[in-house]
Protein backbone atom coordinates (compact mmCIF):
# COMPACT_ATOMS: atom_id res chain seq x y z
CA UNK A 1 0.00 0.00 0.00
CA UNK A 2 1.27 3.45 -0.93
CA UNK A 3 0.66 6.02 1.82
CA UNK A 4 -0.71 9.21 0.29
CA UNK A 5 -1.48 12.47 2.11
CA UNK A 6 -3.95 14.89 0.52
CA UNK A 7 -3.95 18.39 2.00
CA UNK A 8 -6.90 20.67 1.19
CA UNK A 9 -9.24 17.70 1.24
CA UNK A 10 -12.47 19.72 1.52
CA UNK A 11 -11.77 21.86 -1.53
CA UNK A 12 -13.20 21.44 -5.02
CA UNK A 13 -10.12 19.54 -6.18
CA UNK A 14 -9.25 17.88 -2.87
CA UNK A 15 -12.54 15.99 -2.63
CA UNK A 16 -12.02 14.61 -6.16
CA UNK A 17 -8.47 13.53 -5.33
CA UNK A 18 -9.81 11.53 -2.39
CA UNK A 19 -12.24 9.74 -4.72
CA UNK A 20 -9.64 8.70 -7.30
CA UNK A 21 -7.06 7.52 -4.77
CA UNK A 22 -9.40 5.75 -2.33
CA UNK A 23 -9.27 1.98 -2.63
CA UNK A 24 -6.84 -0.11 -4.60
CA UNK A 25 -3.20 0.28 -3.69
CA UNK A 26 -3.47 3.49 -1.66
CA UNK A 27 -3.81 4.28 2.01
CA UNK A 28 -5.31 7.78 1.96
CA UNK A 29 -5.00 10.37 4.70
CA UNK A 30 -7.04 13.52 4.05
CA UNK A 31 -6.32 16.78 5.89
CA UNK A 32 -7.81 20.24 5.75
CA UNK A 33 -7.40 23.50 7.69
CA UNK A 34 -8.40 21.93 11.00
CA UNK A 35 -5.64 19.33 10.65
CA UNK A 36 -2.64 21.35 9.51
CA UNK A 37 -1.47 24.91 8.92
CA UNK A 38 0.90 24.68 5.95
CA UNK A 39 2.26 28.16 6.71
CA UNK A 40 3.70 26.90 10.03
CA UNK A 41 7.01 25.24 9.14
CA UNK A 42 7.53 23.41 12.43
CA UNK A 43 3.96 22.08 12.41
CA UNK A 44 4.44 20.84 8.85
CA UNK A 45 7.66 19.05 9.78
CA UNK A 46 6.18 17.41 12.89
CA UNK A 47 2.73 16.47 11.57
CA UNK A 48 3.87 15.11 8.21
CA UNK A 49 6.99 13.59 9.73
CA UNK A 50 4.77 11.56 12.06
CA UNK A 51 2.59 10.47 9.15
CA UNK A 52 5.50 9.36 6.90
CA UNK A 53 3.60 9.49 3.59
CA UNK A 54 5.16 8.35 0.32
CA UNK A 55 3.18 10.91 -1.71
CA UNK A 56 2.10 14.38 -0.56
CA UNK A 57 -0.46 16.31 -2.62
CA UNK A 58 -1.10 19.96 -1.79
CA UNK A 59 -4.54 21.06 -3.02
CA UNK A 60 -4.75 24.14 -0.79
CA UNK A 61 -4.59 27.66 -2.11
CA UNK A 62 -5.28 31.35 -1.61
CA UNK A 63 -7.36 32.50 -4.59
CA UNK A 64 -8.74 35.96 -3.78
CA UNK A 65 -7.16 37.52 -6.85
CA UNK A 66 -8.24 41.13 -6.25
CA UNK A 67 -7.81 41.12 -2.47
CA UNK A 68 -4.24 39.92 -2.93
CA UNK A 69 -3.39 43.39 -4.25
CA UNK A 70 -3.73 44.68 -0.65
CA UNK A 71 -0.44 44.54 1.26
CA UNK A 72 -1.68 42.41 4.20
CA UNK A 73 -3.53 40.03 1.92
CA UNK A 74 -0.49 39.72 -0.33
CA UNK A 75 1.55 38.61 2.67
CA UNK A 76 -1.08 35.94 3.37
CA UNK A 77 -1.11 34.88 -0.30
CA UNK A 78 2.69 34.50 -0.23
CA UNK A 79 2.46 32.33 2.89
CA UNK A 80 -0.28 30.04 1.54
CA UNK A 81 0.70 29.89 -2.14
CA UNK A 82 4.43 30.44 -1.79
CA UNK A 83 6.25 29.55 1.43
CA UNK A 84 3.73 26.89 2.56
CA UNK A 85 4.32 24.72 -0.51
CA UNK A 86 8.04 25.20 0.09
CA UNK A 87 7.74 23.81 3.63
CA UNK A 88 5.74 20.86 2.32
CA UNK A 89 8.25 20.19 -0.46
CA UNK A 90 11.19 20.32 1.95
CA UNK A 91 9.51 17.94 4.39
CA UNK A 92 8.53 15.57 1.58
CA UNK A 93 12.13 15.50 0.40
CA UNK A 94 13.37 14.58 3.87
CA UNK A 95 10.91 11.67 3.88
CA UNK A 96 11.79 10.60 0.35
CA UNK A 97 8.21 11.34 -0.72
CA UNK A 98 6.90 12.56 -4.07
CA UNK A 99 5.36 16.03 -3.83
CA UNK A 100 2.56 17.46 -5.99
CA UNK A 101 1.66 21.16 -5.99
CA UNK A 102 -0.88 23.06 -8.11
CA UNK A 103 -0.17 26.35 -9.81
CA UNK A 104 -1.98 28.68 -12.20
CA UNK A 105 -2.01 30.30 -15.63
CA UNK A 106 -1.71 33.59 -13.71
CA UNK A 107 2.06 33.04 -13.47
CA UNK A 108 2.15 34.34 -17.08
CA UNK A 109 1.53 37.86 -18.39
CA UNK A 110 -1.00 36.81 -21.02
CA UNK A 111 0.70 38.46 -23.98
CA UNK A 112 1.24 35.26 -26.01
CA UNK A 113 -1.87 34.70 -28.10
CA UNK A 114 -0.73 31.23 -29.08
CA UNK A 115 -0.56 30.11 -25.44
CA UNK A 116 2.12 29.02 -22.97
CA UNK A 117 4.22 25.86 -22.82
CA UNK A 118 5.39 24.30 -19.57
CA UNK A 119 8.91 25.74 -19.77
CA UNK A 120 8.00 29.31 -20.75
CA UNK A 121 9.39 32.03 -18.52
CA UNK A 122 7.17 33.19 -15.67
CA UNK A 123 5.99 36.80 -15.83
CA UNK A 124 3.02 37.41 -13.49
CA UNK A 125 1.12 40.71 -13.71
CA UNK A 126 -0.74 40.46 -10.39
CA UNK A 127 0.16 39.89 -6.75
CA UNK A 128 -1.81 36.64 -6.83
CA UNK A 129 0.24 35.54 -9.83
CA UNK A 130 3.42 36.51 -7.99
CA UNK A 131 2.40 34.33 -5.02
CA UNK A 132 1.86 31.31 -7.28
CA UNK A 133 5.18 31.94 -9.05
CA UNK A 134 6.84 32.10 -5.62
CA UNK A 135 5.33 28.71 -4.80
CA UNK A 136 6.81 27.22 -7.97
CA UNK A 137 10.23 28.66 -7.11
CA UNK A 138 10.07 27.32 -3.55
CA UNK A 139 9.08 23.82 -4.68
CA UNK A 140 11.84 23.69 -7.29
CA UNK A 141 14.43 24.76 -4.74
CA UNK A 142 13.26 22.53 -1.87
CA UNK A 143 12.48 19.26 -3.68
CA UNK A 144 13.89 17.06 -6.42
CA UNK A 145 10.89 14.71 -6.69
CA UNK A 146 8.07 17.09 -7.50
CA UNK A 147 5.24 17.69 -9.94
CA UNK A 148 4.10 21.28 -10.40
CA UNK A 149 0.72 21.15 -12.12
CA UNK A 150 -0.63 24.33 -13.71
CA UNK A 151 -4.39 24.57 -14.27
CA UNK A 152 -6.89 27.29 -15.11
CA UNK A 153 -10.54 28.13 -14.56
CA UNK A 154 -11.32 25.17 -12.32
CA UNK A 155 -14.91 23.94 -12.05
CA UNK A 156 -16.60 21.00 -10.40
CA UNK A 157 -18.72 19.94 -7.46
CA UNK A 158 -18.79 22.75 -4.84
CA UNK A 159 -16.23 22.53 -2.06
CA UNK A 160 -17.48 21.32 1.33
CA UNK A 161 -16.51 24.55 3.08
CA UNK A 162 -19.35 27.10 3.27
CA UNK A 163 -16.92 29.95 2.61
CA UNK A 164 -15.45 28.32 -0.50
CA UNK A 165 -15.54 30.10 -3.83
CA UNK A 166 -18.14 28.76 -6.30
CA UNK A 167 -17.13 27.87 -9.84
CA UNK A 168 -17.97 30.25 -12.69
CA UNK A 169 -20.63 27.94 -14.12
CA UNK A 170 -22.40 27.52 -10.80
CA UNK A 171 -22.37 31.28 -10.24
CA UNK A 172 -23.85 31.97 -13.69
CA UNK A 173 -26.59 29.36 -13.24
CA UNK A 174 -27.52 30.83 -9.86
CA UNK A 175 -27.70 34.34 -11.34
CA UNK A 176 -29.83 33.09 -14.23
CA UNK A 177 -32.48 31.93 -11.74
CA UNK A 178 -33.32 35.51 -10.77
CA UNK A 179 -32.24 37.62 -13.76
CA UNK A 180 -33.33 37.81 -17.38
CA UNK A 181 -30.18 39.63 -18.48
CA UNK A 182 -26.53 39.05 -17.58
CA UNK A 183 -23.18 40.58 -18.53
CA UNK A 184 -20.27 38.38 -19.61
CA UNK A 185 -16.71 39.71 -19.72
CA UNK A 186 -15.33 39.07 -23.20
CA UNK A 187 -11.69 38.83 -22.04
CA UNK A 188 -9.22 36.27 -20.63
CA UNK A 189 -9.06 33.67 -23.38
CA UNK A 190 -8.39 30.20 -21.92
CA UNK A 191 -9.72 26.68 -21.50
CA UNK A 192 -11.45 25.31 -18.40
CA UNK A 193 -10.32 22.51 -16.08
CA UNK A 194 -12.81 19.96 -14.70
CA UNK A 195 -11.81 18.93 -11.17
CA UNK A 196 -12.57 15.16 -11.57
CA UNK A 197 -10.50 15.05 -14.80
CA UNK A 198 -7.64 16.92 -13.13
CA UNK A 199 -7.69 14.46 -10.21
CA UNK A 200 -7.56 11.45 -12.55
CA UNK A 201 -4.70 12.99 -14.55
CA UNK A 202 -2.80 13.67 -11.32
CA UNK A 203 -3.11 9.97 -10.49
CA UNK A 204 -1.88 9.11 -13.99
CA UNK A 205 1.15 11.34 -13.47
CA UNK A 206 2.08 9.62 -10.21
CA UNK A 207 1.30 6.02 -11.19
CA UNK A 208 3.23 6.21 -14.45
CA UNK A 209 6.22 7.75 -12.66
CA UNK A 210 6.60 10.40 -15.32
CA UNK A 211 9.68 12.66 -15.21
CA UNK A 212 9.51 15.21 -12.42
CA UNK A 213 8.86 18.81 -13.36
CA UNK A 214 6.10 21.10 -14.61
CA UNK A 215 2.92 19.87 -16.32
CA UNK A 216 -0.07 21.69 -17.78
CA UNK A 217 -3.38 19.94 -17.09
CA UNK A 218 -6.51 21.55 -18.53
CA UNK A 219 -9.37 20.19 -20.59
CA UNK A 220 -8.94 20.60 -24.32
CA UNK A 221 -11.32 22.35 -26.71
CA UNK A 222 -11.68 25.82 -28.14
CA UNK A 223 -10.38 28.48 -25.74
CA UNK A 224 -13.10 30.93 -24.72
CA UNK A 225 -13.57 34.13 -22.76
CA UNK A 226 -15.93 34.30 -19.77
CA UNK A 227 -18.64 35.54 -22.16
CA UNK A 228 -17.99 32.67 -24.57
CA UNK A 229 -18.16 30.12 -21.75
CA UNK A 230 -21.44 31.55 -20.43
CA UNK A 231 -22.93 31.43 -23.94
CA UNK A 232 -22.05 27.71 -24.25
CA UNK A 233 -23.41 27.06 -20.75
CA UNK A 234 -26.78 28.61 -21.54
CA UNK A 235 -26.93 26.88 -24.93
CA UNK A 236 -26.43 23.49 -23.23
CA UNK A 237 -28.94 24.15 -20.44
CA UNK A 238 -31.50 25.94 -22.62
CA UNK A 239 -31.64 28.87 -20.21
CA UNK A 240 -33.37 31.86 -21.80
CA UNK A 241 -31.07 34.64 -20.65
CA UNK A 242 -29.99 37.69 -22.57
CA UNK A 243 -26.18 37.69 -22.41
CA UNK A 244 -24.32 40.95 -22.98
CA UNK A 245 -20.74 41.01 -24.25
CA UNK A 246 -18.85 43.52 -22.05
CA UNK A 247 -15.26 44.60 -21.28
CA UNK A 248 -13.82 43.93 -17.79
CA UNK A 249 -13.96 47.62 -16.82
CA UNK A 250 -17.78 47.39 -16.91
CA UNK A 251 -17.47 45.91 -13.41
CA UNK A 252 -15.61 48.97 -12.10
CA UNK A 253 -11.82 48.92 -12.03
CA UNK A 254 -10.66 45.57 -10.68
CA UNK A 255 -7.50 45.93 -8.55
CA UNK A 256 -5.68 42.95 -10.10
CA UNK A 257 -4.64 42.82 -13.73
CA UNK A 258 -5.55 39.57 -15.50
CA UNK A 259 -3.66 37.86 -18.32
CA UNK A 260 -5.53 38.43 -21.61
CA UNK A 261 -4.39 35.23 -23.30
CA UNK A 262 -3.46 32.49 -20.87
CA UNK A 263 -4.02 29.26 -22.77
CA UNK A 264 -1.93 26.51 -21.18
CA UNK A 265 -0.46 24.26 -23.85
CA UNK A 266 -0.08 20.64 -22.80
CA UNK A 267 3.00 19.17 -24.50
CA UNK A 268 3.69 16.24 -22.14
CA UNK A 269 0.50 14.35 -21.30
CA UNK A 270 -2.34 12.55 -23.09
CA UNK A 271 -4.99 15.22 -23.81
CA UNK A 272 -8.12 15.45 -21.68
CA UNK A 273 -11.58 15.58 -23.24
CA UNK A 274 -12.92 18.96 -24.40
CA UNK A 275 -14.10 21.13 -21.52
CA UNK A 276 -17.63 21.50 -22.92
CA UNK A 277 -18.00 17.70 -22.83
CA UNK A 278 -16.90 17.73 -19.20
CA UNK A 279 -19.35 20.57 -18.58
CA UNK A 280 -22.25 18.43 -19.85
CA UNK A 281 -21.27 15.70 -17.36
CA UNK A 282 -21.02 18.27 -14.56
CA UNK A 283 -24.51 19.59 -15.34
CA UNK A 284 -26.03 16.11 -15.08
CA UNK A 285 -24.87 15.65 -11.49
C-alpha positions in Angstrom: 0.0 0.0 0.0 1.3 3.4 -0.9 0.7 6.0 1.8 -0.7 9.2 0.3 -1.5 12.5 2.1 -4.0 14.9 0.5 -4.0 18.4 2.0 -6.9 20.7 1.2 -9.2 17.7 1.2 -12.5 19.7 1.5 -11.8 21.9 -1.5 -13.2 21.4 -5.0 -10.1 19.5 -6.2 -9.3 17.9 -2.9 -12.5 16.0 -2.6 -12.0 14.6 -6.2 -8.5 13.5 -5.3 -9.8 11.5 -2.4 -12.2 9.7 -4.7 -9.6 8.7 -7.3 -7.1 7.5 -4.8 -9.4 5.7 -2.3 -9.3 2.0 -2.6 -6.8 -0.1 -4.6 -3.2 0.3 -3.7 -3.5 3.5 -1.7 -3.8 4.3 2.0 -5.3 7.8 2.0 -5.0 10.4 4.7 -7.0 13.5 4.1 -6.3 16.8 5.9 -7.8 20.2 5.7 -7.4 23.5 7.7 -8.4 21.9 11.0 -5.6 19.3 10.6 -2.6 21.3 9.5 -1.5 24.9 8.9 0.9 24.7 6.0 2.3 28.2 6.7 3.7 26.9 10.0 7.0 25.2 9.1 7.5 23.4 12.4 4.0 22.1 12.4 4.4 20.8 8.8 7.7 19.1 9.8 6.2 17.4 12.9 2.7 16.5 11.6 3.9 15.1 8.2 7.0 13.6 9.7 4.8 11.6 12.1 2.6 10.5 9.1 5.5 9.4 6.9 3.6 9.5 3.6 5.2 8.4 0.3 3.2 10.9 -1.7 2.1 14.4 -0.6 -0.5 16.3 -2.6 -1.1 20.0 -1.8 -4.5 21.1 -3.0 -4.8 24.1 -0.8 -4.6 27.7 -2.1 -5.3 31.4 -1.6 -7.4 32.5 -4.6 -8.7 36.0 -3.8 -7.2 37.5 -6.9 -8.2 41.1 -6.2 -7.8 41.1 -2.5 -4.2 39.9 -2.9 -3.4 43.4 -4.3 -3.7 44.7 -0.6 -0.4 44.5 1.3 -1.7 42.4 4.2 -3.5 40.0 1.9 -0.5 39.7 -0.3 1.5 38.6 2.7 -1.1 35.9 3.4 -1.1 34.9 -0.3 2.7 34.5 -0.2 2.5 32.3 2.9 -0.3 30.0 1.5 0.7 29.9 -2.1 4.4 30.4 -1.8 6.2 29.6 1.4 3.7 26.9 2.6 4.3 24.7 -0.5 8.0 25.2 0.1 7.7 23.8 3.6 5.7 20.9 2.3 8.2 20.2 -0.5 11.2 20.3 1.9 9.5 17.9 4.4 8.5 15.6 1.6 12.1 15.5 0.4 13.4 14.6 3.9 10.9 11.7 3.9 11.8 10.6 0.3 8.2 11.3 -0.7 6.9 12.6 -4.1 5.4 16.0 -3.8 2.6 17.5 -6.0 1.7 21.2 -6.0 -0.9 23.1 -8.1 -0.2 26.4 -9.8 -2.0 28.7 -12.2 -2.0 30.3 -15.6 -1.7 33.6 -13.7 2.1 33.0 -13.5 2.2 34.3 -17.1 1.5 37.9 -18.4 -1.0 36.8 -21.0 0.7 38.5 -24.0 1.2 35.3 -26.0 -1.9 34.7 -28.1 -0.7 31.2 -29.1 -0.6 30.1 -25.4 2.1 29.0 -23.0 4.2 25.9 -22.8 5.4 24.3 -19.6 8.9 25.7 -19.8 8.0 29.3 -20.8 9.4 32.0 -18.5 7.2 33.2 -15.7 6.0 36.8 -15.8 3.0 37.4 -13.5 1.1 40.7 -13.7 -0.7 40.5 -10.4 0.2 39.9 -6.8 -1.8 36.6 -6.8 0.2 35.5 -9.8 3.4 36.5 -8.0 2.4 34.3 -5.0 1.9 31.3 -7.3 5.2 31.9 -9.0 6.8 32.1 -5.6 5.3 28.7 -4.8 6.8 27.2 -8.0 10.2 28.7 -7.1 10.1 27.3 -3.5 9.1 23.8 -4.7 11.8 23.7 -7.3 14.4 24.8 -4.7 13.3 22.5 -1.9 12.5 19.3 -3.7 13.9 17.1 -6.4 10.9 14.7 -6.7 8.1 17.1 -7.5 5.2 17.7 -9.9 4.1 21.3 -10.4 0.7 21.2 -12.1 -0.6 24.3 -13.7 -4.4 24.6 -14.3 -6.9 27.3 -15.1 -10.5 28.1 -14.6 -11.3 25.2 -12.3 -14.9 23.9 -12.1 -16.6 21.0 -10.4 -18.7 19.9 -7.5 -18.8 22.7 -4.8 -16.2 22.5 -2.1 -17.5 21.3 1.3 -16.5 24.6 3.1 -19.3 27.1 3.3 -16.9 29.9 2.6 -15.5 28.3 -0.5 -15.5 30.1 -3.8 -18.1 28.8 -6.3 -17.1 27.9 -9.8 -18.0 30.2 -12.7 -20.6 27.9 -14.1 -22.4 27.5 -10.8 -22.4 31.3 -10.2 -23.9 32.0 -13.7 -26.6 29.4 -13.2 -27.5 30.8 -9.9 -27.7 34.3 -11.3 -29.8 33.1 -14.2 -32.5 31.9 -11.7 -33.3 35.5 -10.8 -32.2 37.6 -13.8 -33.3 37.8 -17.4 -30.2 39.6 -18.5 -26.5 39.1 -17.6 -23.2 40.6 -18.5 -20.3 38.4 -19.6 -16.7 39.7 -19.7 -15.3 39.1 -23.2 -11.7 38.8 -22.0 -9.2 36.3 -20.6 -9.1 33.7 -23.4 -8.4 30.2 -21.9 -9.7 26.7 -21.5 -11.5 25.3 -18.4 -10.3 22.5 -16.1 -12.8 20.0 -14.7 -11.8 18.9 -11.2 -12.6 15.2 -11.6 -10.5 15.0 -14.8 -7.6 16.9 -13.1 -7.7 14.5 -10.2 -7.6 11.5 -12.6 -4.7 13.0 -14.6 -2.8 13.7 -11.3 -3.1 10.0 -10.5 -1.9 9.1 -14.0 1.1 11.3 -13.5 2.1 9.6 -10.2 1.3 6.0 -11.2 3.2 6.2 -14.5 6.2 7.8 -12.7 6.6 10.4 -15.3 9.7 12.7 -15.2 9.5 15.2 -12.4 8.9 18.8 -13.4 6.1 21.1 -14.6 2.9 19.9 -16.3 -0.1 21.7 -17.8 -3.4 19.9 -17.1 -6.5 21.5 -18.5 -9.4 20.2 -20.6 -8.9 20.6 -24.3 -11.3 22.3 -26.7 -11.7 25.8 -28.1 -10.4 28.5 -25.7 -13.1 30.9 -24.7 -13.6 34.1 -22.8 -15.9 34.3 -19.8 -18.6 35.5 -22.2 -18.0 32.7 -24.6 -18.2 30.1 -21.7 -21.4 31.5 -20.4 -22.9 31.4 -23.9 -22.0 27.7 -24.3 -23.4 27.1 -20.7 -26.8 28.6 -21.5 -26.9 26.9 -24.9 -26.4 23.5 -23.2 -28.9 24.1 -20.4 -31.5 25.9 -22.6 -31.6 28.9 -20.2 -33.4 31.9 -21.8 -31.1 34.6 -20.6 -30.0 37.7 -22.6 -26.2 37.7 -22.4 -24.3 40.9 -23.0 -20.7 41.0 -24.2 -18.9 43.5 -22.1 -15.3 44.6 -21.3 -13.8 43.9 -17.8 -14.0 47.6 -16.8 -17.8 47.4 -16.9 -17.5 45.9 -13.4 -15.6 49.0 -12.1 -11.8 48.9 -12.0 -10.7 45.6 -10.7 -7.5 45.9 -8.5 -5.7 43.0 -10.1 -4.6 42.8 -13.7 -5.6 39.6 -15.5 -3.7 37.9 -18.3 -5.5 38.4 -21.6 -4.4 35.2 -23.3 -3.5 32.5 -20.9 -4.0 29.3 -22.8 -1.9 26.5 -21.2 -0.5 24.3 -23.8 -0.1 20.6 -22.8 3.0 19.2 -24.5 3.7 16.2 -22.1 0.5 14.4 -21.3 -2.3 12.6 -23.1 -5.0 15.2 -23.8 -8.1 15.5 -21.7 -11.6 15.6 -23.2 -12.9 19.0 -24.4 -14.1 21.1 -21.5 -17.6 21.5 -22.9 -18.0 17.7 -22.8 -16.9 17.7 -19.2 -19.4 20.6 -18.6 -22.2 18.4 -19.9 -21.3 15.7 -17.4 -21.0 18.3 -14.6 -24.5 19.6 -15.3 -26.0 16.1 -15.1 -24.9 15.7 -11.5 
